[in-house]
Amino acid sequence: MTEERRRAFSNARAVLKIVSSFGVVGALALVALGAVPSHASASRTAYYTATQASAGAKAYAADCASCHGVHLEGVSAPALVGGGGMAASESVADLYGFITEQMPAGNPGSLSSATYTSILAFLLEKNGHPAGAVPLTPARIKTISESL
């Protein structure tokens, strides 16, 4: 996803939250006043590197896409983007624990720690977290209480 699309998606998500809280008229007023954040990922923490997310995209395609969908939209398993399912409600640490113990569905726990970590980096990227300079590690994951 390009940075421009990521910003547009983040802004759309922010507008939907405002509409649900203040109604259409209130949301329009807040947008006009500049209260909608210009870049939601600016407030999101960078937990992974771009290299990890790239490796995670390849691993996801090989090990996850058949159930969760090429675009993480959910096929025979829950979507992993868009605020639904465990991916949105549980902490990143809890999600990592779940995927390392339960995924892939046909062969749970069969991937390497590095592969699970890179898949999580890819999921973070696709859910609006920016890449950073510090790599994601299993030890660091345990400290993340934020959800995707």
Backbone hydrogen bonds, N-H to C=O, Kabsch-Sander energy under -0.5 kcal/mol:
donor,donor_aa,acceptor,acceptor_aa,energy
6,R,2,T,-2.5
7,R,3,E,-2.5
8,A,4,E,-2.3
9,F,5,R,-2.7
10,S,6,R,-2.6
11,N,7,R,-2.9
12,A,8,A,-2.5
13,R,9,F,-2.3
14,A,10,S,-2.1
15,V,11,N,-2.5
16,L,12,A,-2.3
17,K,13,R,-1.9
18,I,14,A,-2.1
19,V,15,V,-2.9
20,S,16,L,-2.4
21,S,17,K,-1.3
22,F,18,I,-3.4
23,G,19,V,-2.2
26,G,22,F,-0.8
27,A,23,G,-2.5
28,L,24,V,-2.6
29,A,25,V,-2.1
30,L,26,G,-2.3
31,V,27,A,-2.6
32,A,28,L,-2.5
33,L,29,A,-1.8
34,G,31,V,-1.4
35,A,30,L,-2.9
36,V,30,L,-0.5
42,A,39,H,-1.8
43,S,40,A,-1.6
44,R,41,S,-1.0
47,Y,45,T,-0.8
53,A,49,T,-2.0
54,S,50,A,-2.3
55,A,51,T,-2.3
56,G,52,Q,-2.6
57,A,53,A,-2.1
58,K,54,S,-1.5
59,A,55,A,-2.3
60,Y,56,G,-3.1
61,A,57,A,-2.2
62,A,58,K,-1.8
63,D,59,A,-2.9
64,C,60,Y,-2.9
65,A,60,Y,-2.3
67,C,64,C,-1.4
68,H,64,C,-2.8
69,G,65,A,-2.0
72,L,69,G,-1.7
74,G,68,H,-3.1
75,V,67,C,-2.1
75,V,77,A,-0.5
76,S,67,C,-1.2
77,A,67,C,-1.7
80,L,72,L,-2.8
81,V,72,L,-0.9
88,A,84,G,-0.5
88,A,85,G,-1.1
89,S,85,G,-1.4
90,E,86,M,-2.6
92,V,146,E,-2.8
93,A,144,I,-1.7
95,L,91,S,-2.8
96,Y,92,V,-2.5
97,G,93,A,-2.1
98,F,94,D,-2.3
99,I,95,L,-2.8
100,T,96,Y,-2.4
101,E,97,G,-1.3
102,Q,98,F,-2.9
103,M,99,I,-1.7
107,N,104,P,-1.8
109,G,103,M,-2.0
110,S,107,N,-1.5
116,Y,112,S,-2.4
117,T,113,S,-2.4
118,S,114,A,-2.2
119,I,115,T,-2.4
120,L,116,Y,-2.2
121,A,117,T,-2.0
122,F,118,S,-2.2
123,L,119,I,-2.3
124,L,120,L,-2.5
125,E,121,A,-2.4
126,K,122,F,-2.5
127,N,123,L,-1.0
127,N,124,L,-0.5
128,G,125,E,-1.7
129,H,124,L,-2.5
132,G,48,Y,-3.5
141,I,137,T,-2.7
142,K,138,P,-1.5
143,T,140,R,-1.6
144,I,141,I,-2.0
145,S,143,T,-0.8
148,L,87,A,-1.3
148,L,90,E,-0.6
